[in-house]
């Protein structure tokens, strides 16, 4: 699955960050990658339906909980969009009520 490849990339970036914590450039790149990933996930969940989200929502919530320390605003935005997808109040439901 694509999100597992993304998870592996973020995990490797975090391991690099932990091994070179004194280097601010490494920290910035890691946080930027996390931020970009969270933004992309947030945008993706704006157009997903309940049936597409329900099978992996618990796993994603664990990832969001872990990332909350480093990017709380982006994690909250992603969690809100995930909840919107679950409860049928995201963009896809607004555009087409038959999809919710």
N, CA, C and O atoms as a GROMACS GRO file, in nm:
protein
  400
    1UNK      N    1   0.084  -0.118   0.000
    1UNK     CA    2   0.000   0.000   0.000
    1UNK      C    3   0.088   0.125   0.000
    1UNK      O    4   0.199   0.125   0.055
    2UNK      N    5   0.037   0.229  -0.062
    2UNK     CA    6   0.115   0.351  -0.077
    2UNK      C    7   0.144   0.418   0.056
    2UNK      O    8   0.253   0.471   0.077
    3UNK      N    9   0.047   0.417   0.147
    3UNK     CA   10   0.070   0.485   0.272
    3UNK      C   11   0.174   0.413   0.358
    3UNK      O   12   0.237   0.476   0.443
    4UNK      N   13   0.193   0.283   0.337
    4UNK     CA   14   0.298   0.212   0.409
    4UNK      C   15   0.436   0.254   0.358
    4UNK      O   16   0.531   0.262   0.436
    5UNK      N   17   0.448   0.281   0.228
    5UNK     CA   18   0.575   0.330   0.174
    5UNK      C   19   0.604   0.469   0.230
    5UNK      O   20   0.718   0.500   0.263
    6UNK      N   21   0.502   0.551   0.240
    6UNK     CA   22   0.517   0.684   0.298
    6UNK      C   23   0.556   0.674   0.444
    6UNK      O   24   0.641   0.749   0.492
    7UNK      N   25   0.494   0.582   0.517
    7UNK     CA   26   0.527   0.560   0.657
    7UNK      C   27   0.673   0.519   0.671
    7UNK      O   28   0.743   0.568   0.760
    8UNK      N   29   0.721   0.431   0.585
    8UNK     CA   30   0.860   0.387   0.589
    8UNK      C   31   0.955   0.504   0.564
    8UNK      O   32   1.059   0.515   0.630
    9UNK      N   33   0.921   0.591   0.471
    9UNK     CA   34   1.003   0.709   0.442
    9UNK      C   35   1.008   0.802   0.562
    9UNK      O   36   1.115   0.851   0.598
   10UNK      N   37   0.893   0.828   0.623
   10UNK     CA   38   0.889   0.916   0.739
   10UNK      C   39   0.964   0.855   0.856
   10UNK      O   40   1.035   0.925   0.928
   11UNK      N   41   0.950   0.724   0.875
   11UNK     CA   42   1.020   0.656   0.984
   11UNK      C   43   1.171   0.665   0.964
   11UNK      O   44   1.244   0.691   1.060
   12UNK      N   45   1.219   0.644   0.842
   12UNK     CA   46   1.362   0.655   0.814
   12UNK      C   47   1.411   0.797   0.837
   12UNK      O   48   1.521   0.818   0.889
   13UNK      N   49   1.332   0.894   0.797
   13UNK     CA   50   1.368   1.034   0.820
   13UNK      C   51   1.375   1.064   0.968
   13UNK      O   52   1.464   1.137   1.013
   14UNK      N   53   1.282   1.009   1.045
   14UNK     CA   54   1.284   1.031   1.190
   14UNK      C   55   1.405   0.965   1.254
   14UNK      O   56   1.465   1.022   1.346
   15UNK      N   57   1.442   0.846   1.208
   15UNK     CA   58   1.561   0.779   1.262
   15UNK      C   59   1.686   0.862   1.234
   15UNK      O   60   1.774   0.872   1.319
   16UNK      N   61   1.694   0.920   1.116
   16UNK     CA   62   1.805   1.009   1.083
   16UNK      C   63   1.804   1.130   1.175
   16UNK      O   64   1.909   1.174   1.222
   17UNK      N   65   1.687   1.184   1.199
   17UNK     CA   66   1.672   1.299   1.288
   17UNK      C   67   1.719   1.265   1.429
   17UNK      O   68   1.788   1.345   1.492
   18UNK      N   69   1.684   1.146   1.479
   18UNK     CA   70   1.725   1.108   1.614
   18UNK      C   71   1.875   1.089   1.624
   18UNK      O   72   1.935   1.122   1.727
   19UNK      N   73   1.937   1.037   1.519
   19UNK     CA   74   2.081   1.011   1.525
   19UNK      C   75   2.163   1.138   1.507
   19UNK      O   76   2.281   1.139   1.542
   20UNK      N   77   2.104   1.243   1.455
   20UNK     CA   78   2.177   1.369   1.437
   20UNK      C   79   2.094   1.485   1.490
   20UNK      O   80   2.068   1.582   1.418
   21UNK      N   81   2.053   1.475   1.616
   21UNK     CA   82   1.962   1.573   1.674
   21UNK      C   83   2.022   1.712   1.687
   21UNK      O   84   1.948   1.809   1.703
   22UNK      N   85   2.155   1.724   1.682
   22UNK     CA   86   2.218   1.856   1.694
   22UNK      C   87   2.209   1.936   1.564
   22UNK      O   88   2.224   2.058   1.565
   23UNK      N   89   2.186   1.869   1.455
   23UNK     CA   90   2.180   1.934   1.325
   23UNK      C   91   2.040   1.989   1.300
   23UNK      O   92   1.945   1.911   1.281
   24UNK      N   93   2.026   2.120   1.300
   24UNK     CA   94   1.894   2.182   1.282
   24UNK      C   95   1.839   2.161   1.142
   24UNK      O   96   1.717   2.157   1.124
   25UNK      N   97   1.926   2.148   1.043
   25UNK     CA   98   1.879   2.126   0.906
   25UNK      C   99   1.807   1.992   0.894
   25UNK      O  100   1.707   1.981   0.823
   26UNK      N  101   1.859   1.890   0.964
   26UNK     CA  102   1.794   1.759   0.963
   26UNK      C  103   1.657   1.766   1.027
   26UNK      O  104   1.561   1.708   0.977
   27UNK      N  105   1.648   1.838   1.138
   27UNK     CA  106   1.520   1.854   1.206
   27UNK      C  107   1.420   1.925   1.115
   27UNK      O  108   1.304   1.884   1.104
   28UNK      N  109   1.464   2.031   1.050
   28UNK     CA  110   1.376   2.106   0.962
   28UNK      C  111   1.324   2.020   0.846
   28UNK      O  112   1.206   2.026   0.812
   29UNK      N  113   1.413   1.941   0.787
   29UNK     CA  114   1.371   1.854   0.676
   29UNK      C  115   1.271   1.749   0.724
   29UNK      O  116   1.174   1.720   0.654
   30UNK      N  117   1.294   1.694   0.843
   30UNK     CA  118   1.203   1.593   0.897
   30UNK      C  119   1.066   1.652   0.925
   30UNK      O  120   0.964   1.594   0.889
   31UNK      N  121   1.063   1.767   0.989
   31UNK     CA  122   0.936   1.832   1.021
   31UNK      C  123   0.866   1.878   0.893
   31UNK      O  124   0.744   1.870   0.884
   32UNK      N  125   0.942   1.926   0.795
   32UNK     CA  126   0.882   1.965   0.667
   32UNK      C  127   0.820   1.845   0.596
   32UNK      O  128   0.711   1.856   0.539
   33UNK      N  129   0.889   1.731   0.599
   33UNK     CA  130   0.834   1.610   0.537
   33UNK      C  131   0.707   1.567   0.609
   33UNK      O  132   0.608   1.530   0.544
   34UNK      N  133   0.708   1.571   0.741
   34UNK     CA  134   0.589   1.536   0.818
   34UNK      C  135   0.474   1.632   0.785
   34UNK      O  136   0.360   1.590   0.766
   35UNK      N  137   0.505   1.761   0.779
   35UNK     CA  138   0.403   1.860   0.747
   35UNK      C  139   0.344   1.840   0.609
   35UNK      O  140   0.222   1.850   0.590
   36UNK      N  141   0.429   1.812   0.512
   36UNK     CA  142   0.380   1.788   0.375
   36UNK      C  143   0.293   1.663   0.369
   36UNK      O  144   0.191   1.661   0.300
   37UNK      N  145   0.333   1.561   0.441
   37UNK     CA  146   0.256   1.437   0.444
   37UNK      C  147   0.119   1.460   0.508
   37UNK      O  148   0.017   1.412   0.458
   38UNK      N  149   0.117   1.533   0.619
   38UNK     CA  150  -0.009   1.560   0.687
   38UNK      C  151  -0.101   1.647   0.600
   38UNK      O  152  -0.222   1.625   0.596
   39UNK      N  153  -0.044   1.745   0.532
   39UNK     CA  154  -0.124   1.828   0.441
   39UNK      C  155  -0.184   1.744   0.328
   39UNK      O  156  -0.301   1.760   0.294
   40UNK      N  157  -0.102   1.657   0.270
   40UNK     CA  158  -0.151   1.571   0.162
   40UNK      C  159  -0.261   1.478   0.212
   40UNK      O  160  -0.361   1.457   0.144
   41UNK      N  161  -0.241   1.421   0.330
   41UNK     CA  162  -0.342   1.333   0.387
   41UNK      C  163  -0.472   1.408   0.414
   41UNK      O  164  -0.581   1.358   0.388
   42UNK      N  165  -0.458   1.528   0.466
   42UNK     CA  166  -0.575   1.610   0.495
   42UNK      C  167  -0.654   1.641   0.368
   42UNK      O  168  -0.776   1.634   0.368
   43UNK      N  169  -0.584   1.676   0.262
   43UNK     CA  170  -0.650   1.704   0.134
   43UNK      C  171  -0.717   1.579   0.078
   43UNK      O  172  -0.827   1.585   0.021
   44UNK      N  173  -0.650   1.466   0.094
   44UNK     CA  174  -0.706   1.340   0.044
   44UNK      C  175  -0.836   1.306   0.116
   44UNK      O  176  -0.932   1.263   0.053
   45UNK      N  177  -0.838   1.323   0.247
   45UNK     CA  178  -0.958   1.286   0.322
   45UNK      C  179  -1.076   1.380   0.295
   45UNK      O  180  -1.189   1.347   0.329
   46UNK      N  181  -1.049   1.494   0.234
   46UNK     CA  182  -1.159   1.584   0.199
   46UNK      C  183  -1.250   1.524   0.091
   46UNK      O  184  -1.366   1.562   0.081
   47UNK      N  185  -1.198   1.433   0.012
   47UNK     CA  186  -1.276   1.379  -0.099
   47UNK      C  187  -1.303   1.228  -0.087
   47UNK      O  188  -1.351   1.167  -0.182
   48UNK      N  189  -1.273   1.170   0.027
   48UNK     CA  190  -1.299   1.028   0.047
   48UNK      C  191  -1.437   1.006   0.107
   48UNK      O  192  -1.491   1.092   0.176
   49UNK      N  193  -1.493   0.889   0.080
   49UNK     CA  194  -1.622   0.852   0.137
   49UNK      C  195  -1.601   0.763   0.259
   49UNK      O  196  -1.491   0.714   0.283
   50UNK      N  197  -1.707   0.744   0.334
   50UNK     CA  198  -1.703   0.662   0.455
   50UNK      C  199  -1.649   0.522   0.425
   50UNK      O  200  -1.563   0.472   0.498
   51UNK      N  201  -1.699   0.460   0.321
   51UNK     CA  202  -1.658   0.323   0.288
   51UNK      C  203  -1.509   0.314   0.257
   51UNK      O  204  -1.447   0.209   0.279
   52UNK      N  205  -1.450   0.421   0.208
   52UNK     CA  206  -1.308   0.421   0.175
   52UNK      C  207  -1.221   0.446   0.298
   52UNK      O  208  -1.103   0.413   0.297
   53UNK      N  209  -1.277   0.504   0.401
   53UNK     CA  210  -1.200   0.544   0.519
   53UNK      C  211  -1.212   0.444   0.633
   53UNK      O  212  -1.116   0.425   0.709
   54UNK      N  213  -1.325   0.381   0.646
   54UNK     CA  214  -1.358   0.305   0.765
   54UNK      C  215  -1.260   0.190   0.793
   54UNK      O  216  -1.239   0.156   0.909
   55UNK      N  217  -1.202   0.131   0.693
   55UNK     CA  218  -1.116   0.014   0.714
   55UNK      C  219  -0.980   0.049   0.776
   55UNK      O  220  -0.918  -0.038   0.837
   56UNK      N  221  -0.934   0.172   0.761
   56UNK     CA  222  -0.801   0.206   0.814
   56UNK      C  223  -0.801   0.324   0.909
   56UNK      O  224  -0.694   0.377   0.940
   57UNK      N  225  -0.915   0.367   0.955
   57UNK     CA  226  -0.922   0.487   1.038
   57UNK      C  227  -0.851   0.469   1.172
   57UNK      O  228  -0.784   0.562   1.218
   58UNK      N  229  -0.862   0.354   1.236
   58UNK     CA  230  -0.798   0.333   1.365
   58UNK      C  231  -0.646   0.341   1.354
   58UNK      O  232  -0.580   0.401   1.438
   59UNK      N  233  -0.592   0.281   1.250
   59UNK     CA  234  -0.447   0.283   1.230
   59UNK      C  235  -0.397   0.426   1.206
   59UNK      O  236  -0.294   0.466   1.259
   60UNK      N  237  -0.470   0.501   1.127
   60UNK     CA  238  -0.431   0.639   1.098
   60UNK      C  239  -0.438   0.724   1.224
   60UNK      O  240  -0.353   0.811   1.244
   61UNK      N  241  -0.537   0.700   1.308
   61UNK     CA  242  -0.546   0.776   1.433
   61UNK      C  243  -0.426   0.751   1.524
   61UNK      O  244  -0.381   0.841   1.594
   62UNK      N  245  -0.373   0.630   1.522
   62UNK     CA  246  -0.251   0.600   1.599
   62UNK      C  247  -0.134   0.681   1.545
   62UNK      O  248  -0.055   0.736   1.622
   63UNK      N  249  -0.122   0.688   1.412
   63UNK     CA  250  -0.015   0.767   1.351
   63UNK      C  251  -0.031   0.915   1.383
   63UNK      O  252   0.067   0.984   1.412
   64UNK      N  253  -0.154   0.964   1.377
   64UNK     CA  254  -0.178   1.105   1.406
   64UNK      C  255  -0.146   1.136   1.552
   64UNK      O  256  -0.092   1.242   1.583
   65UNK      N  257  -0.180   1.045   1.640
   65UNK     CA  258  -0.148   1.064   1.782
   65UNK      C  259   0.004   1.073   1.803
   65UNK      O  260   0.051   1.155   1.882
   66UNK      N  261   0.078   0.990   1.733
   66UNK     CA  262   0.224   0.992   1.746
   66UNK      C  263   0.284   1.120   1.689
   66UNK      O  264   0.383   1.170   1.742
   67UNK      N  265   0.225   1.172   1.583
   67UNK     CA  266   0.279   1.292   1.518
   67UNK      C  267   0.236   1.421   1.587
   67UNK      O  268   0.288   1.528   1.555
   68UNK      N  269   0.142   1.413   1.680
   68UNK     CA  270   0.087   1.533   1.744
   68UNK      C  271   0.194   1.616   1.814
   68UNK      O  272   0.184   1.738   1.818
   69UNK      N  273   0.294   1.552   1.869
   69UNK     CA  274   0.401   1.623   1.941
   69UNK      C  275   0.476   1.718   1.850
   69UNK      O  276   0.516   1.826   1.893
   70UNK      N  277   0.496   1.679   1.724
   70UNK     CA  278   0.580   1.758   1.634
   70UNK      C  279   0.503   1.859   1.550
   70UNK      O  280   0.558   1.964   1.515
   71UNK      N  281   0.380   1.830   1.519
   71UNK     CA  282   0.302   1.922   1.434
   71UNK      C  283   0.156   1.921   1.478
   71UNK      O  284   0.070   1.868   1.406
   72UNK      N  285   0.126   1.978   1.594
   72UNK     CA  286  -0.010   1.968   1.648
   72UNK      C  287  -0.117   2.030   1.559
   72UNK      O  288  -0.225   1.973   1.544
   73UNK      N  289  -0.090   2.145   1.500
   73UNK     CA  290  -0.192   2.210   1.416
   73UNK      C  291  -0.225   2.127   1.293
   73UNK      O  292  -0.342   2.111   1.257
   74UNK      N  293  -0.123   2.075   1.228
   74UNK     CA  294  -0.145   1.994   1.108
   74UNK      C  295  -0.215   1.862   1.142
   74UNK      O  296  -0.298   1.814   1.065
   75UNK      N  297  -0.179   1.804   1.256
   75UNK     CA  298  -0.243   1.679   1.297
   75UNK      C  299  -0.391   1.703   1.328
   75UNK      O  300  -0.476   1.623   1.290
   76UNK      N  301  -0.421   1.813   1.397
   76UNK     CA  302  -0.561   1.843   1.426
   76UNK      C  303  -0.641   1.866   1.299
   76UNK      O  304  -0.755   1.820   1.288
   77UNK      N  305  -0.583   1.934   1.204
   77UNK     CA  306  -0.651   1.956   1.076
   77UNK      C  307  -0.676   1.823   1.004
   77UNK      O  308  -0.785   1.800   0.951
   78UNK      N  309  -0.576   1.735   1.004
   78UNK     CA  310  -0.593   1.604   0.941
   78UNK      C  311  -0.698   1.521   1.014
   78UNK      O  312  -0.778   1.453   0.950
   79UNK      N  313  -0.699   1.526   1.147
   79UNK     CA  314  -0.797   1.451   1.225
   79UNK      C  315  -0.938   1.503   1.201
   79UNK      O  316  -1.033   1.425   1.190
   80UNK      N  317  -0.953   1.634   1.192
   80UNK     CA  318  -1.085   1.693   1.165
   80UNK      C  319  -1.136   1.648   1.028
   80UNK      O  320  -1.253   1.612   1.014
   81UNK      N  321  -1.049   1.650   0.928
   81UNK     CA  322  -1.091   1.606   0.795
   81UNK      C  323  -1.122   1.456   0.792
   81UNK      O  324  -1.211   1.413   0.718
   82UNK      N  325  -1.050   1.379   0.871
   82UNK     CA  326  -1.079   1.236   0.881
   82UNK      C  327  -1.217   1.214   0.944
   82UNK      O  328  -1.294   1.130   0.898
   83UNK      N  329  -1.247   1.290   1.048
   83UNK     CA  330  -1.379   1.280   1.110
   83UNK      C  331  -1.490   1.326   1.015
   83UNK      O  332  -1.599   1.268   1.014
   84UNK      N  333  -1.462   1.428   0.937
   84UNK     CA  334  -1.561   1.472   0.838
   84UNK      C  335  -1.590   1.361   0.737
   84UNK      O  336  -1.705   1.341   0.697
   85UNK      N  337  -1.486   1.291   0.696
   85UNK     CA  338  -1.506   1.180   0.602
   85UNK      C  339  -1.587   1.069   0.667
   85UNK      O  340  -1.672   1.007   0.603
   86UNK      N  341  -1.561   1.044   0.795
   86UNK     CA  342  -1.636   0.939   0.866
   86UNK      C  343  -1.783   0.973   0.881
   86UNK      O  344  -1.869   0.886   0.869
   87UNK      N  345  -1.812   1.099   0.908
   87UNK     CA  346  -1.950   1.138   0.935
   87UNK      C  347  -2.020   1.203   0.816
   87UNK      O  348  -2.130   1.255   0.829
   88UNK      N  349  -1.956   1.199   0.700
   88UNK     CA  350  -2.021   1.244   0.578
   88UNK      C  351  -2.042   1.393   0.567
   88UNK      O  352  -2.140   1.437   0.508
   89UNK      N  353  -1.951   1.472   0.622
   89UNK     CA  354  -1.964   1.618   0.610
   89UNK      C  355  -1.846   1.678   0.535
   89UNK      O  356  -1.823   1.799   0.544
   90UNK      N  357  -1.771   1.597   0.462
   90UNK     CA  358  -1.658   1.649   0.385
   90UNK      C  359  -1.703   1.692   0.245
   90UNK      O  360  -1.822   1.688   0.214
   91UNK      N  361  -1.609   1.734   0.163
   91UNK     CA  362  -1.643   1.788   0.031
   91UNK      C  363  -1.715   1.689  -0.059
   91UNK      O  364  -1.807   1.727  -0.132
   92UNK      N  365  -1.674   1.563  -0.056
   92UNK     CA  366  -1.739   1.466  -0.145
   92UNK      C  367  -1.886   1.450  -0.111
   92UNK      O  368  -1.968   1.429  -0.200
   93UNK      N  369  -1.921   1.460   0.015
   93UNK     CA  370  -2.061   1.448   0.055
   93UNK      C  371  -2.140   1.572   0.019
   93UNK      O  372  -2.259   1.564  -0.014
   94UNK      N  373  -2.076   1.687   0.023
   94UNK     CA  374  -2.144   1.811  -0.012
   94UNK      C  375  -2.172   1.815  -0.162
   94UNK      O  376  -2.279   1.858  -0.204
   95UNK      N  377  -2.075   1.771  -0.241
   95UNK     CA  378  -2.090   1.773  -0.387
   95UNK      C  379  -2.196   1.675  -0.434
   95UNK      O  380  -2.274   1.706  -0.524
   96UNK      N  381  -2.198   1.557  -0.374
   96UNK     CA  382  -2.291   1.454  -0.418
   96UNK      C  383  -2.346   1.382  -0.295
   96UNK      O  384  -2.275   1.304  -0.233
   97UNK      N  385  -2.469   1.407  -0.261
   97UNK     CA  386  -2.527   1.349  -0.140
   97UNK      C  387  -2.544   1.198  -0.151
   97UNK      O  388  -2.560   1.132  -0.048
   98UNK      N  389  -2.542   1.142  -0.269
   98UNK     CA  390  -2.554   0.997  -0.284
   98UNK      C  391  -2.427   0.925  -0.241
   98UNK      O  392  -2.430   0.804  -0.217
   99UNK      N  393  -2.315   0.996  -0.231
   99UNK     CA  394  -2.188   0.933  -0.195
   99UNK      C  395  -2.172   0.914  -0.045
   99UNK      O  396  -2.091   0.831  -0.004
  100UNK      N  397  -2.245   0.984   0.036
  100UNK     CA  398  -2.228   0.972   0.181
  100UNK      C  399  -2.298   0.851   0.237
  100UNK      O  400  -2.294   0.827   0.357
   0.00000   0.00000   0.00000
